[in-house]
Amino acid sequence: MKITKRNYKLPLNALLFQSTTIARFGPARLVKNFAGAYELIGGTPADHAAAREWCSLFAPAVVFASAPRIDFAIAVAE
């Protein structure tokens, strides 16, 4: 059996528009998107509180714009 090498190419926009996970707090993720803004995605109010505390100690550049929304889906930070 002969194994051949295949060239897999990713589209450039697939690399540019991916977000980078900075930290995880249970199911909540603090990510930095392609535009440079930070977002806290998912989690419970306790996870959001842990994220805010962690950011105050280790990532002072992350400033949360508002309190977590009632549906707890996404809280945006800039």
VMD Tcl script that draws the C-alpha trace (Angstrom):
set ca {
  {0.00 0.00 0.00}
  {1.42 3.35 -1.04}
  {0.86 6.41 1.14}
  {0.82 9.69 -0.73}
  {1.33 13.17 0.64}
  {-1.61 15.50 0.24}
  {-1.42 19.23 0.39}
  {-4.15 20.64 2.56}
  {-4.70 24.34 2.13}
  {-6.73 26.47 4.50}
  {-8.37 29.61 3.18}
  {-6.69 32.73 4.50}
  {-9.87 34.06 6.09}
  {-10.16 30.87 8.17}
  {-6.93 31.85 9.90}
  {-7.68 35.55 10.21}
  {-11.15 35.35 11.74}
  {-10.55 32.76 14.45}
  {-10.77 33.82 18.06}
  {-8.07 32.97 20.58}
  {-9.07 31.53 23.96}
  {-7.33 33.47 26.72}
  {-8.75 31.62 29.75}
  {-11.57 29.25 30.76}
  {-13.78 29.55 33.82}
  {-15.87 26.40 33.92}
  {-18.00 26.50 30.78}
  {-17.26 30.23 30.27}
  {-14.47 31.24 27.87}
  {-12.63 34.55 27.68}
  {-11.66 34.97 24.03}
  {-9.95 37.65 21.96}
  {-11.52 38.00 18.53}
  {-9.85 39.04 15.29}
  {-10.69 42.71 15.81}
  {-8.87 42.78 19.16}
  {-11.96 42.92 21.37}
  {-12.37 40.52 24.28}
  {-15.55 38.51 24.85}
  {-16.75 36.36 27.72}
  {-18.82 33.57 26.19}
  {-21.14 31.25 28.10}
  {-21.10 30.35 31.76}
  {-23.08 31.20 34.85}
  {-22.99 34.35 36.99}
  {-20.44 32.63 39.24}
  {-18.22 31.95 36.22}
  {-18.54 35.58 35.14}
  {-17.56 36.74 38.64}
  {-14.51 34.46 38.56}
  {-13.56 35.84 35.14}
  {-13.86 39.44 36.33}
  {-11.72 38.68 39.38}
  {-9.08 36.88 37.29}
  {-8.98 39.75 34.78}
  {-8.56 42.30 37.56}
  {-5.46 40.41 38.76}
  {-3.85 39.06 35.59}
  {-5.28 40.97 32.62}
  {-5.86 44.60 33.61}
  {-6.15 45.58 29.93}
  {-9.47 43.70 29.74}
  {-12.26 46.05 30.81}
  {-15.79 44.70 30.96}
  {-18.36 47.00 29.40}
  {-21.36 45.85 31.44}
  {-22.72 43.31 33.88}
  {-23.56 39.84 32.52}
  {-26.79 39.72 30.54}
  {-29.79 37.89 31.96}
  {-29.51 35.03 29.45}
  {-25.79 34.58 30.35}
  {-24.95 33.77 26.72}
  {-22.44 36.51 25.96}
  {-21.02 39.45 27.89}
  {-18.84 41.66 25.73}
  {-15.63 43.20 27.01}
  {-13.46 45.72 25.23}
}
mol new
graphics top color blue
foreach p $ca { graphics top sphere $p radius 0.5 }
foreach p [lrange $ca 0 end-1] q [lrange $ca 1 end] { graphics top cylinder $p $q radius 0.2 }
display resetview
